[in-house]
Amino acid sequence: MIALSLAEIAGIVGGQPHDVPDPSAVVTGPVVIDSREVRQGSLFAAFAGERVDGHDYAQLAVEAGAVAVLAARPVGVPAIVVDDVVAALGALARAAVERLGTTVVALTGSAGKTSTKDLIAQILERKAPTVWTPGSLNNEIGLPLTALRATAETRHLVLEMGARGIGHIHYLADLTPPRIGLVLNVGSAHLGEFGSREAIAQAKGELVEVLPEDGAAILNADDPLVRAMASRTKARVLLFGEGPDADVRGENVRLTDDGRPAFELHTPTGCSDVTLRLYGEHHVSNALAAAAVAHELGMSVTEIADALSGAGTLSRWRMEVTERPDGVTVVNDAYNANPESMKAALRALAAMGKARRADGGRTWAVLGQMAELGDASLAEHDAVGRLAVRLNVSKLVAVGGREASWLQLGAYNEGSWGEESVHVSDAQAAVDLLRSELRPGDVVLVKASRSVGLEKVAMALLETTEGEVAVR
């Protein structure tokens, strides 16, 4: 964070200093919401959650080195007291970004946000100091915390923006006004909350509406609802995709023998070959989106292609591929799931399994509920079960309650008989089944919405092995 005195912070957030012996004391460390993450010079933001109240940890935070606490009430240690800590955190982030003058790149979409953000970060980091959203901290708390990690040396600030309703992205973009806005896609994630894909598009498109005239709206040419957002912005439009009219496009898209995407990257300045380290053809669109951002920021096509080919996964539990010593490969994609990402992961699994089938290796899809789909839930779970059969996935393990039964029913109705699909009650039952059935050469995909907690399955499968495991 840029250095700010407590007096300056109080003025920015409209707060009142309490128990502050020296208003000129300067916050030089990060702003944190977990007292265990406090470093010397930090500002500790105290939030009252459902189970834990950060105000109860104010004393510990100051003892650990925090200069003061951003709080909703006096806490007996130096504090800036405000009516709304969330709003104050946002105001502080906006002031910090304005003072820095860094280039803000914001992105949103129904699927692939975090993977694309990670790609953009790794490309831009080669060009200049870059700060990016860790994991999926893309809401009204996580986004300001990320922005406040930027320093005077930061040249690019890459921010993932999520939405759970109309107006959410507009609010986030107002905190950290972007010059470059990227919209990946409009899918079925949160369909239960928004009601329709058109409503989701309305919310996602708020990002391009706030862009300045000298900014750039980077839009997916292959998604009609995203492409239509060009009419909603005064910024210059740059299209990415696989179609011939995309400004940044991928040609000759293919998968390597082990399921990694390869393609020819074309930009307005030339073309270059790319082979990703990531798994699954769905990452081609993510890579093209990242390449469009890098092109907009002046990187050459060879620089972009080289960076893409070297980029890996920065965020955990997203197509995280680990090979056990016994030859079993575990794909932990359990951080979250929606219909689009679930289908993409199944296709990646099928591609990874092709090279192993000759040696007797099998593919296992361990799948759970996709949350927040509303009235579309039954149809979407049924469709995923059917797709697993069409892709010739060897074994489907549906984990959980009603939605898992719908997954299995879809597989059954598509022609999955006998032991090709099974419904188990919980993660432990899945682990017990897999431990008894897996054999060398098998590939296991684990995926569900975050609330299901299926990462426990992947972790258990890896913890039971001896020796080293290789993350690929």
C-alpha positions as a Markdown table, in Angstrom:
| # | Residue | x | y | z |
|---|---|---|---|---|
| 1 | Met | 0.0 | 0.0 | 0.0 |
| 2 | Ile | 1.1 | 3.6 | -0.6 |
| 3 | Ala | 2.1 | 5.3 | 2.6 |
| 4 | Leu | -0.8 | 7.2 | 4.2 |
| 5 | Ser | -1.1 | 8.8 | 7.6 |
| 6 | Leu | -3.9 | 8.0 | 10.0 |
| 7 | Ala | -5.1 | 11.6 | 9.6 |
| 8 | Glu | -5.2 | 11.2 | 5.8 |
| 9 | Ile | -7.0 | 7.9 | 6.1 |
| 10 | Ala | -9.6 | 9.3 | 8.4 |
| 11 | Gly | -10.2 | 12.1 | 5.9 |
| 12 | Ile | -10.6 | 9.7 | 3.0 |
| 13 | Val | -13.0 | 7.4 | 4.7 |
| 14 | Gly | -14.9 | 10.0 | 6.7 |
| 15 | Gly | -14.0 | 8.4 | 10.0 |
| 16 | Gln | -13.2 | 9.5 | 13.5 |
| 17 | Pro | -9.8 | 8.7 | 15.2 |
| 18 | His | -10.2 | 7.0 | 18.6 |
| 19 | Asp | -7.3 | 6.3 | 20.9 |
| 20 | Val | -4.9 | 7.6 | 18.3 |
| 21 | Pro | -1.9 | 9.2 | 20.1 |
| 22 | Asp | -0.3 | 10.3 | 16.8 |
| 23 | Pro | -2.5 | 11.1 | 13.8 |
| 24 | Ser | 0.7 | 11.5 | 11.7 |
| 25 | Ala | 1.6 | 7.8 | 12.2 |
| 26 | Val | 1.9 | 6.3 | 8.7 |
| 27 | Val | 0.4 | 3.0 | 7.4 |
| 28 | Thr | 3.1 | 1.5 | 5.2 |
| 29 | Gly | 2.1 | -2.2 | 5.2 |
| 30 | Pro | -0.8 | -4.1 | 3.7 |
| 31 | Val | -4.5 | -3.7 | 4.7 |
| 32 | Val | -5.6 | -7.0 | 6.1 |
| 33 | Ile | -8.8 | -8.5 | 7.5 |
| 34 | Asp | -7.2 | -11.5 | 9.3 |
| 35 | Ser | -5.2 | -10.6 | 12.4 |
| 36 | Arg | -2.8 | -13.5 | 11.6 |
| 37 | Glu | -1.8 | -11.7 | 8.4 |
| 38 | Val | -0.8 | -8.5 | 10.1 |
| 39 | Arg | 2.7 | -7.2 | 9.3 |
| 40 | Gln | 4.6 | -4.2 | 10.7 |
| 41 | Gly | 2.9 | -1.1 | 9.5 |
| 42 | Ser | -0.4 | -2.7 | 8.5 |
| 43 | Leu | -3.9 | -1.4 | 8.8 |
| 44 | Phe | -6.3 | -4.0 | 10.2 |
| 45 | Ala | -9.9 | -3.8 | 8.9 |
| 46 | Ala | -12.3 | -5.3 | 11.4 |
| 47 | Phe | -15.4 | -7.0 | 10.1 |
| 48 | Ala | -18.2 | -8.5 | 12.1 |
| 49 | Gly | -19.0 | -11.9 | 10.4 |
| 50 | Glu | -21.5 | -14.6 | 11.2 |
| 51 | Arg | -19.1 | -16.5 | 13.4 |
| 52 | Val | -16.2 | -14.2 | 14.0 |
| 53 | Asp | -16.1 | -10.5 | 14.9 |
| 54 | Gly | -12.8 | -8.9 | 13.8 |
| 55 | His | -13.2 | -6.3 | 16.5 |
| 56 | Asp | -12.4 | -8.9 | 19.1 |
| 57 | Tyr | -9.0 | -9.3 | 17.5 |
| 58 | Ala | -8.1 | -5.6 | 17.4 |
| 59 | Gln | -5.7 | -5.8 | 20.4 |
| 60 | Leu | -3.9 | -8.8 | 18.9 |
| 61 | Ala | -3.6 | -7.0 | 15.5 |
| 62 | Val | -2.0 | -3.9 | 17.1 |
| 63 | Glu | 0.4 | -6.0 | 19.1 |
| 64 | Ala | 1.4 | -7.8 | 15.9 |
| 65 | Gly | 2.4 | -4.5 | 14.3 |
| 66 | Ala | -0.8 | -2.9 | 13.0 |
| 67 | Val | -0.6 | 0.9 | 13.1 |
| 68 | Ala | -4.4 | 1.1 | 13.7 |
| 69 | Val | -7.7 | -0.6 | 13.1 |
| 70 | Leu | -10.5 | 0.4 | 10.7 |
| 71 | Ala | -13.5 | -0.3 | 12.8 |
| 72 | Ala | -17.2 | 0.2 | 13.3 |
| 73 | Arg | -16.8 | 1.0 | 17.0 |
| 74 | Pro | -14.0 | 2.0 | 19.4 |
| 75 | Val | -11.9 | -1.0 | 20.3 |
| 76 | Gly | -9.5 | 0.3 | 22.9 |
| 77 | Val | -6.5 | 0.6 | 20.6 |
| 78 | Pro | -5.7 | 3.2 | 17.9 |
| 79 | Ala | -8.6 | 3.1 | 15.4 |
| 80 | Ile | -10.4 | 5.0 | 12.7 |
| 81 | Val | -14.1 | 4.5 | 13.5 |
| 82 | Val | -16.6 | 4.6 | 10.5 |
| 83 | Asp | -20.2 | 3.8 | 10.0 |
| 84 | Asp | -19.6 | 1.2 | 7.4 |
| 85 | Val | -16.2 | -0.7 | 7.2 |
| 86 | Val | -17.0 | -2.1 | 3.7 |
| 87 | Ala | -17.7 | 1.3 | 2.3 |
| 88 | Ala | -14.7 | 2.8 | 4.0 |
| 89 | Leu | -12.4 | 0.1 | 2.6 |
| 90 | Gly | -13.8 | 0.9 | -0.9 |
| 91 | Ala | -13.2 | 4.6 | -0.5 |
| 92 | Leu | -9.6 | 4.0 | 0.7 |
| 93 | Ala | -9.0 | 1.7 | -2.3 |
| 94 | Arg | -10.3 | 4.3 | -4.7 |
| 95 | Ala | -8.1 | 7.0 | -3.3 |
| 96 | Ala | -5.0 | 4.8 | -3.4 |
| 97 | Val | -5.6 | 3.8 | -7.0 |
| 98 | Glu | -6.2 | 7.4 | -8.0 |
| 99 | Arg | -2.9 | 8.5 | -6.4 |
| 100 | Leu | -0.9 | 5.7 | -8.0 |
| 101 | Gly | -2.1 | 6.2 | -11.6 |
| 102 | Thr | -1.5 | 2.6 | -12.4 |
| 103 | Thr | -3.3 | 0.9 | -15.4 |
| 104 | Val | -6.3 | -1.0 | -14.1 |
| 105 | Val | -7.4 | -4.1 | -16.0 |
| 106 | Ala | -10.7 | -5.4 | -14.9 |
| 107 | Leu | -12.3 | -8.7 | -16.1 |
| 108 | Thr | -15.6 | -10.5 | -15.6 |
| 109 | Gly | -17.6 | -13.4 | -17.0 |
| 110 | Ser | -19.6 | -16.4 | -16.1 |
| 111 | Ala | -16.7 | -18.9 | -16.3 |
| 112 | Gly | -13.0 | -18.8 | -16.5 |
| 113 | Lys | -12.4 | -15.5 | -14.7 |
| 114 | Thr | -9.8 | -16.7 | -12.3 |
| 115 | Ser | -7.9 | -18.8 | -14.8 |
| 116 | Thr | -7.8 | -15.9 | -17.2 |
| 117 | Lys | -6.8 | -13.4 | -14.5 |
| 118 | Asp | -3.9 | -15.7 | -13.6 |
| 119 | Leu | -2.8 | -15.8 | -17.3 |
| 120 | Ile | -3.0 | -12.1 | -17.7 |
| 121 | Ala | -1.0 | -11.6 | -14.5 |
| 122 | Gln | 1.8 | -13.9 | -15.6 |
| 123 | Ile | 2.0 | -12.2 | -19.0 |
| 124 | Leu | 2.0 | -8.7 | -17.7 |
| 125 | Glu | 4.4 | -9.5 | -14.9 |
| 126 | Arg | 7.1 | -10.0 | -17.6 |
| 127 | Lys | 6.5 | -6.5 | -18.8 |
| 128 | Ala | 6.3 | -4.5 | -15.6 |
| 129 | Pro | 5.4 | -4.9 | -11.9 |
| 130 | Thr | 1.9 | -6.2 | -11.6 |
| 131 | Val | -0.6 | -6.8 | -8.8 |
| 132 | Trp | -3.5 | -9.1 | -9.3 |
| 133 | Thr | -6.5 | -10.6 | -7.4 |
| 134 | Pro | -5.4 | -13.6 | -5.3 |
| 135 | Gly | -7.7 | -16.6 | -5.9 |
| 136 | Ser | -11.3 | -15.4 | -6.4 |
| 137 | Leu | -11.4 | -12.4 | -4.0 |
| 138 | Asn | -13.6 | -10.6 | -6.5 |
| 139 | Asn | -16.3 | -9.0 | -4.3 |
| 140 | Glu | -16.7 | -5.7 | -2.4 |
| 141 | Ile | -14.1 | -6.7 | 0.2 |
| 142 | Gly | -11.7 | -8.8 | -1.8 |
| 143 | Leu | -11.3 | -6.2 | -4.6 |
| 144 | Pro | -10.4 | -3.3 | -2.4 |
| 145 | Leu | -7.9 | -5.4 | -0.5 |
| 146 | Thr | -6.2 | -6.4 | -3.8 |
| 147 | Ala | -6.1 | -2.8 | -5.0 |
| 148 | Leu | -4.5 | -1.7 | -1.7 |
| 149 | Arg | -1.6 | -4.1 | -2.3 |
| 150 | Ala | -0.5 | -1.9 | -5.2 |
| 151 | Thr | 2.6 | 0.3 | -4.5 |
| 152 | Ala | 4.3 | 3.2 | -6.3 |
| 153 | Glu | 6.2 | 0.6 | -8.4 |
| 154 | Thr | 3.0 | -1.1 | -9.6 |
| 155 | Arg | 2.3 | -0.6 | -13.3 |
| 156 | His | -0.6 | -3.0 | -13.9 |
| 157 | Leu | -3.5 | -3.8 | -11.5 |
| 158 | Val | -5.4 | -6.8 | -12.7 |
| 159 | Leu | -8.8 | -7.2 | -10.9 |
| 160 | Glu | -11.3 | -9.9 | -11.2 |
| 161 | Met | -14.9 | -8.7 | -10.7 |
| 162 | Gly | -17.8 | -11.0 | -9.7 |
| 163 | Ala | -21.5 | -10.2 | -9.7 |
| 164 | Arg | -24.4 | -11.6 | -7.8 |
| 165 | Gly | -26.9 | -9.0 | -9.0 |
| 166 | Ile | -27.5 | -5.9 | -11.2 |
| 167 | Gly | -25.3 | -3.0 | -10.1 |
| 168 | His | -22.5 | -5.1 | -8.4 |
| 169 | Ile | -19.9 | -4.7 | -11.2 |
| 170 | His | -20.8 | -1.0 | -11.6 |
| 171 | Tyr | -20.0 | -0.6 | -7.8 |
| 172 | Leu | -16.7 | -2.4 | -8.0 |
| 173 | Ala | -15.6 | -0.6 | -11.2 |
| 174 | Asp | -16.4 | 2.7 | -9.5 |
| 175 | Leu | -14.0 | 1.8 | -6.7 |
| 176 | Thr | -11.1 | 1.1 | -9.1 |
| 177 | Pro | -12.0 | 2.7 | -12.5 |
| 178 | Pro | -10.5 | 0.5 | -15.2 |
| 179 | Arg | -8.9 | 1.6 | -18.5 |
| 180 | Ile | -9.2 | -1.9 | -19.9 |
| 181 | Gly | -12.4 | -4.0 | -19.4 |
| 182 | Leu | -12.6 | -7.6 | -20.4 |
| 183 | Val | -15.8 | -9.7 | -20.7 |
| 184 | Leu | -15.2 | -13.4 | -21.2 |
| 185 | Asn | -18.6 | -15.0 | -21.6 |
| 186 | Val | -22.2 | -15.1 | -20.4 |
| 187 | Gly | -23.1 | -18.5 | -19.1 |
| 188 | Ser | -25.4 | -20.2 | -16.6 |
| 189 | Ala | -23.5 | -19.5 | -13.4 |
| 190 | His | -25.9 | -17.8 | -10.9 |
| 191 | Leu | -28.8 | -18.3 | -13.3 |
| 192 | Gly | -31.0 | -19.0 | -10.2 |
| 193 | Glu | -30.2 | -15.5 | -8.9 |
| 194 | Phe | -30.4 | -13.5 | -12.2 |
| 195 | Gly | -33.3 | -15.4 | -13.8 |
| 196 | Ser | -32.0 | -15.4 | -17.4 |
| 197 | Arg | -28.8 | -15.2 | -19.5 |
| 198 | Glu | -30.0 | -11.8 | -20.7 |
| 199 | Ala | -30.0 | -10.5 | -17.1 |
| 200 | Ile | -26.5 | -11.9 | -16.6 |
| 201 | Ala | -25.4 | -10.1 | -19.7 |
| 202 | Gln | -26.9 | -6.9 | -18.4 |
| 203 | Ala | -24.9 | -7.2 | -15.2 |
| 204 | Lys | -21.6 | -8.3 | -16.9 |
| 205 | Gly | -21.9 | -5.5 | -19.4 |
| 206 | Glu | -21.8 | -2.8 | -16.7 |
| 207 | Leu | -18.0 | -3.2 | -16.9 |
| 208 | Val | -17.8 | -1.8 | -20.5 |
| 209 | Glu | -20.2 | 1.0 | -19.7 |
| 210 | Val | -17.8 | 2.6 | -17.2 |
| 211 | Leu | -14.8 | 2.6 | -19.5 |
| 212 | Pro | -13.3 | 5.9 | -20.6 |
| 213 | Glu | -13.2 | 7.0 | -24.3 |
| 214 | Asp | -9.4 | 6.3 | -24.3 |
| 215 | Gly | -9.9 | 2.9 | -22.8 |
| 216 | Ala | -10.5 | -0.5 | -24.4 |
| 217 | Ala | -13.3 | -3.0 | -24.2 |
| 218 | Ile | -12.1 | -6.5 | -24.9 |
| 219 | Leu | -15.0 | -8.7 | -25.9 |
| 220 | Asn | -15.5 | -12.4 | -26.8 |
| 221 | Ala | -16.4 | -12.4 | -30.5 |
| 222 | Asp | -17.6 | -16.0 | -30.2 |
| 223 | Asp | -20.2 | -15.2 | -27.6 |
| 224 | Pro | -23.2 | -13.3 | -29.1 |
| 225 | Leu | -24.3 | -11.8 | -25.8 |
| 226 | Val | -20.8 | -10.5 | -25.1 |
| 227 | Arg | -20.2 | -9.3 | -28.6 |
| 228 | Ala | -23.4 | -7.2 | -28.4 |
| 229 | Met | -21.9 | -5.3 | -25.5 |
| 230 | Ala | -19.9 | -3.3 | -28.1 |
| 231 | Ser | -22.9 | -1.0 | -28.3 |
| 232 | Arg | -22.8 | -0.2 | -24.6 |
| 233 | Thr | -19.4 | 1.3 | -24.4 |
| 234 | Lys | -17.7 | 4.5 | -25.6 |
| 235 | Ala | -14.3 | 2.8 | -25.4 |
| 236 | Arg | -12.5 | 1.3 | -28.4 |
| 237 | Val | -13.6 | -2.4 | -28.9 |
| 238 | Leu | -11.1 | -5.2 | -29.4 |
| 239 | Leu | -12.5 | -8.7 | -30.2 |
| 240 | Phe | -10.9 | -12.0 | -29.3 |
| 241 | Gly | -12.0 | -15.5 | -30.4 |
| 242 | Glu | -11.6 | -18.2 | -33.0 |
| 243 | Gly | -13.7 | -16.5 | -35.7 |
| 244 | Pro | -12.0 | -14.9 | -38.7 |
| 245 | Asp | -13.1 | -11.4 | -37.8 |
| 246 | Ala | -11.5 | -11.4 | -34.3 |
| 247 | Asp | -8.7 | -8.9 | -33.8 |
| 248 | Val | -6.9 | -11.4 | -31.6 |
| 249 | Arg | -7.7 | -15.0 | -32.7 |
| 250 | Gly | -6.6 | -18.6 | -32.4 |
| 251 | Glu | -6.2 | -20.7 | -35.5 |
| 252 | Asn | -5.4 | -24.4 | -36.0 |
| 253 | Val | -6.6 | -25.2 | -32.5 |
| 254 | Arg | -5.7 | -28.7 | -31.3 |
| 255 | Leu | -4.9 | -30.8 | -28.3 |
| 256 | Thr | -1.5 | -32.5 | -27.6 |
| 257 | Asp | -1.5 | -36.1 | -26.7 |
| 258 | Asp | -1.9 | -35.4 | -23.0 |
| 259 | Gly | -4.7 | -32.9 | -23.4 |
| 260 | Arg | -2.9 | -29.5 | -23.6 |
| 261 | Pro | -4.2 | -26.9 | -26.0 |
| 262 | Ala | -2.0 | -25.7 | -28.9 |
| 263 | Phe | -2.8 | -23.1 | -31.4 |
| 264 | Glu | -1.5 | -20.3 | -33.7 |
| 265 | Leu | -1.9 | -16.9 | -32.0 |
| 266 | His | -2.8 | -14.1 | -34.4 |
| 267 | Thr | -2.7 | -10.4 | -33.4 |
| 268 | Pro | -2.7 | -7.2 | -35.5 |
| 269 | Thr | 1.1 | -7.3 | -35.2 |
| 270 | Gly | 1.7 | -10.9 | -36.3 |
| 271 | Cys | 1.4 | -14.5 | -35.3 |
| 272 | Ser | 3.2 | -17.1 | -33.2 |
| 273 | Asp | 2.7 | -20.6 | -32.0 |
| 274 | Val | 1.4 | -21.3 | -28.4 |
| 275 | Thr | 1.3 | -24.6 | -26.5 |
| 276 | Leu | -0.3 | -24.1 | -23.1 |
| 277 | Arg | 0.8 | -25.9 | -19.9 |
| 278 | Leu | -2.9 | -25.9 | -18.9 |
| 279 | Tyr | -5.3 | -28.8 | -19.6 |
| 280 | Gly | -8.4 | -28.6 | -21.7 |
| 281 | Glu | -9.5 | -26.8 | -24.9 |
| 282 | His | -11.6 | -24.3 | -23.0 |
| 283 | His | -8.3 | -22.6 | -22.0 |
| 284 | Val | -7.9 | -21.4 | -25.6 |
| 285 | Ser | -10.5 | -18.8 | -25.1 |
| 286 | Asn | -9.0 | -17.7 | -21.8 |
| 287 | Ala | -5.6 | -17.5 | -23.4 |
| 288 | Leu | -6.9 | -15.4 | -26.3 |
| 289 | Ala | -8.5 | -13.0 | -23.9 |
| 290 | Ala | -5.3 | -12.7 | -22.0 |
| 291 | Ala | -3.4 | -12.2 | -25.2 |
| 292 | Ala | -5.8 | -9.4 | -26.2 |
| 293 | Val | -5.1 | -7.5 | -22.9 |
| 294 | Ala | -1.3 | -7.9 | -23.4 |
| 295 | His | -1.6 | -6.7 | -27.0 |
| 296 | Glu | -3.5 | -3.6 | -25.9 |
| 297 | Leu | -0.7 | -2.9 | -23.4 |
| 298 | Gly | 2.0 | -3.0 | -26.1 |
| 299 | Met | 3.5 | -6.4 | -25.9 |
| 300 | Ser | 4.6 | -8.1 | -29.1 |
| 301 | Val | 3.0 | -11.3 | -30.4 |
| 302 | Thr | 6.2 | -13.3 | -29.7 |
| 303 | Glu | 6.4 | -12.0 | -26.1 |
| 304 | Ile | 2.8 | -12.9 | -25.5 |
| 305 | Ala | 3.1 | -16.4 | -27.0 |
| 306 | Asp | 6.2 | -17.1 | -25.0 |
| 307 | Ala | 4.6 | -15.9 | -21.8 |
| 308 | Leu | 1.4 | -17.9 | -22.5 |
| 309 | Ser | 3.4 | -21.1 | -23.2 |
| 310 | Gly | 5.2 | -20.7 | -19.9 |
| 311 | Ala | 2.2 | -19.8 | -17.7 |
| 312 | Gly | 0.8 | -22.2 | -15.1 |
| 313 | Thr | -2.0 | -22.3 | -12.6 |
| 314 | Leu | -1.7 | -19.7 | -9.8 |
| 315 | Ser | -4.9 | -20.4 | -8.0 |
| 316 | Arg | -5.5 | -23.7 | -6.2 |
| 317 | Trp | -8.1 | -26.4 | -7.1 |
| 318 | Arg | -8.5 | -25.2 | -10.7 |
| 319 | Met | -7.6 | -28.0 | -13.1 |
| 320 | Glu | -4.7 | -28.8 | -10.7 |
| 321 | Val | -3.1 | -31.9 | -12.2 |
| 322 | Thr | -1.0 | -34.1 | -9.9 |
| 323 | Glu | 0.5 | -37.5 | -10.8 |
| 324 | Arg | 0.9 | -40.0 | -8.0 |
| 325 | Pro | 3.9 | -42.3 | -7.8 |
| 326 | Asp | 1.7 | -45.2 | -8.8 |
| 327 | Gly | 0.7 | -43.6 | -12.1 |
| 328 | Val | -2.8 | -42.4 | -11.0 |
| 329 | Thr | -3.4 | -38.8 | -12.1 |
| 330 | Val | -5.7 | -36.6 | -10.0 |
| 331 | Val | -7.3 | -33.5 | -11.5 |
| 332 | Asn | -8.5 | -31.2 | -8.7 |
| 333 | Asp | -10.9 | -28.8 | -10.2 |
| 334 | Ala | -13.1 | -28.6 | -7.1 |
| 335 | Tyr | -13.0 | -24.9 | -6.4 |
| 336 | Asn | -16.3 | -24.2 | -8.2 |
| 337 | Ala | -18.6 | -25.5 | -10.9 |
| 338 | Asn | -21.2 | -24.3 | -13.4 |
| 339 | Pro | -22.6 | -26.0 | -16.5 |
| 340 | Glu | -20.1 | -24.5 | -18.8 |
| 341 | Ser | -17.0 | -25.2 | -16.7 |
| 342 | Met | -18.3 | -28.7 | -15.8 |
| 343 | Lys | -18.6 | -29.6 | -19.5 |
| 344 | Ala | -15.2 | -28.1 | -20.3 |
| 345 | Ala | -13.6 | -30.1 | -17.5 |
| 346 | Leu | -15.2 | -33.3 | -18.7 |
| 347 | Arg | -13.9 | -32.7 | -22.2 |
| 348 | Ala | -10.5 | -32.1 | -20.8 |
| 349 | Leu | -10.7 | -35.4 | -18.9 |
| 350 | Ala | -11.7 | -37.2 | -22.0 |
| 351 | Ala | -8.7 | -35.7 | -23.9 |
| 352 | Met | -6.3 | -36.6 | -21.1 |
| 353 | Gly | -7.5 | -40.2 | -21.0 |
| 354 | Lys | -7.0 | -40.9 | -24.7 |
| 355 | Ala | -3.3 | -41.4 | -24.4 |
| 356 | Arg | -3.8 | -43.7 | -21.4 |
| 357 | Arg | -6.5 | -46.0 | -22.8 |
| 358 | Ala | -4.0 | -48.1 | -24.8 |
| 359 | Asp | -2.3 | -49.0 | -21.5 |
| 360 | Gly | -5.6 | -49.8 | -19.8 |
| 361 | Gly | -6.0 | -46.5 | -18.0 |
| 362 | Arg | -9.5 | -45.3 | -17.2 |
| 363 | Thr | -11.1 | -41.9 | -16.7 |
| 364 | Trp | -13.1 | -41.2 | -13.6 |
| 365 | Ala | -15.4 | -38.2 | -13.2 |
| 366 | Val | -16.2 | -37.5 | -9.5 |
| 367 | Leu | -18.8 | -34.8 | -9.7 |
| 368 | Gly | -21.1 | -33.0 | -7.3 |
| 369 | Gln | -23.8 | -30.3 | -7.2 |
| 370 | Met | -23.7 | -27.2 | -9.4 |
| 371 | Ala | -25.3 | -24.6 | -7.1 |
| 372 | Glu | -27.4 | -21.5 | -7.9 |
| 373 | Leu | -29.0 | -22.8 | -11.1 |
| 374 | Gly | -32.6 | -22.3 | -10.0 |
| 375 | Asp | -35.3 | -23.9 | -12.1 |
| 376 | Ala | -32.6 | -25.0 | -14.6 |
| 377 | Ser | -30.9 | -27.2 | -12.1 |
| 378 | Leu | -32.5 | -30.6 | -13.1 |
| 379 | Ala | -31.9 | -30.1 | -16.8 |
| 380 | Glu | -28.3 | -28.9 | -16.3 |
| 381 | His | -27.3 | -31.8 | -14.0 |
| 382 | Asp | -29.0 | -34.3 | -16.4 |
| 383 | Ala | -27.1 | -32.8 | -19.3 |
| 384 | Val | -23.7 | -33.2 | -17.5 |
| 385 | Gly | -24.5 | -36.8 | -16.7 |
| 386 | Arg | -25.4 | -37.4 | -20.4 |
| 387 | Leu | -22.2 | -35.7 | -21.6 |
| 388 | Ala | -20.0 | -37.9 | -19.4 |
| 389 | Val | -21.4 | -40.9 | -21.3 |
| 390 | Arg | -21.1 | -39.3 | -24.7 |
| 391 | Leu | -17.5 | -38.6 | -24.0 |
| 392 | Asn | -16.9 | -42.2 | -23.1 |
| 393 | Val | -15.8 | -41.4 | -19.5 |
| 394 | Ser | -15.1 | -44.7 | -17.9 |
| 395 | Lys | -16.6 | -44.1 | -14.5 |
| 396 | Leu | -19.0 | -41.5 | -13.2 |
| 397 | Val | -19.2 | -41.1 | -9.4 |
| 398 | Ala | -22.0 | -38.7 | -8.5 |
| 399 | Val | -21.5 | -37.4 | -4.9 |
| 400 | Gly | -24.2 | -35.9 | -2.7 |
| 401 | Gly | -27.9 | -35.6 | -2.6 |
| 402 | Arg | -30.7 | -34.7 | -5.0 |
| 403 | Glu | -28.5 | -33.0 | -7.6 |
| 404 | Ala | -26.0 | -35.9 | -7.6 |
| 405 | Ser | -28.9 | -38.3 | -8.3 |
| 406 | Trp | -29.8 | -36.1 | -11.3 |
| 407 | Leu | -26.2 | -36.5 | -12.6 |
| 408 | Gln | -26.5 | -40.2 | -12.4 |
| 409 | Leu | -29.9 | -40.3 | -13.9 |
| 410 | Gly | -28.7 | -38.4 | -16.9 |
| 411 | Ala | -25.9 | -40.9 | -17.4 |
| 412 | Tyr | -28.3 | -43.8 | -16.9 |
| 413 | Asn | -30.7 | -42.4 | -19.5 |
| 414 | Glu | -27.9 | -41.8 | -21.9 |
| 415 | Gly | -26.9 | -45.5 | -21.7 |
| 416 | Ser | -24.7 | -45.9 | -18.7 |
| 417 | Trp | -25.4 | -49.3 | -17.2 |
| 418 | Gly | -24.0 | -51.5 | -14.5 |
| 419 | Glu | -20.9 | -50.1 | -12.7 |
| 420 | Glu | -20.2 | -47.3 | -15.2 |
| 421 | Ser | -21.9 | -44.8 | -12.9 |
| 422 | Val | -22.6 | -44.8 | -9.2 |
| 423 | His | -24.2 | -42.4 | -6.7 |
| 424 | Val | -22.6 | -42.1 | -3.3 |
| 425 | Ser | -23.7 | -40.0 | -0.3 |
| 426 | Asp | -20.7 | -37.9 | 0.5 |
| 427 | Ala | -17.0 | -37.2 | 0.0 |
| 428 | Gln | -15.8 | -40.0 | 2.3 |
| 429 | Ala | -17.9 | -42.6 | 0.5 |
| 430 | Ala | -16.3 | -41.4 | -2.8 |
| 431 | Val | -12.8 | -41.7 | -1.3 |
| 432 | Asp | -13.5 | -45.2 | 0.0 |
| 433 | Leu | -14.7 | -46.3 | -3.4 |
| 434 | Leu | -11.8 | -44.7 | -5.3 |
| 435 | Arg | -9.2 | -46.1 | -3.0 |
| 436 | Ser | -10.4 | -49.6 | -3.6 |
| 437 | Glu | -10.9 | -49.2 | -7.4 |
| 438 | Leu | -8.1 | -47.0 | -8.8 |
| 439 | Arg | -5.3 | -48.6 | -10.7 |
| 440 | Pro | -2.1 | -47.2 | -12.4 |
| 441 | Gly | -2.9 | -45.1 | -15.5 |
| 442 | Asp | -6.3 | -43.9 | -14.3 |
| 443 | Val | -7.2 | -40.2 | -14.4 |
| 444 | Val | -9.6 | -38.8 | -11.8 |
| 445 | Leu | -11.4 | -35.5 | -12.2 |
| 446 | Val | -12.9 | -34.0 | -9.1 |
| 447 | Lys | -15.4 | -31.1 | -9.6 |
| 448 | Ala | -18.4 | -29.5 | -7.9 |
| 449 | Ser | -19.5 | -26.2 | -6.6 |
| 450 | Arg | -17.4 | -24.8 | -3.8 |
| 451 | Ser | -20.1 | -25.5 | -1.1 |
| 452 | Val | -19.8 | -29.2 | -1.7 |
| 453 | Gly | -16.2 | -29.4 | -0.6 |
| 454 | Leu | -15.1 | -32.1 | -3.0 |
| 455 | Glu | -11.5 | -30.9 | -2.8 |
| 456 | Lys | -11.4 | -33.2 | 0.2 |
| 457 | Val | -11.7 | -36.2 | -2.2 |
| 458 | Ala | -8.7 | -35.0 | -4.3 |
| 459 | Met | -6.6 | -34.2 | -1.2 |
| 460 | Ala | -7.4 | -37.6 | 0.3 |
| 461 | Leu | -6.4 | -39.4 | -2.8 |
| 462 | Leu | -3.0 | -37.7 | -2.8 |
| 463 | Glu | -2.4 | -38.0 | 1.0 |
| 464 | Thr | -2.7 | -41.8 | 0.8 |
| 465 | Thr | 0.3 | -42.1 | -1.5 |
| 466 | Glu | 3.9 | -42.5 | -0.5 |
| 467 | Gly | 6.8 | -40.5 | -1.8 |
| 468 | Glu | 6.8 | -37.5 | -4.0 |
| 469 | Val | 3.9 | -36.3 | -6.2 |
| 470 | Ala | 4.5 | -34.2 | -9.2 |
| 471 | Val | 2.2 | -31.3 | -10.0 |
| 472 | Arg | 2.1 | -30.9 | -13.7 |
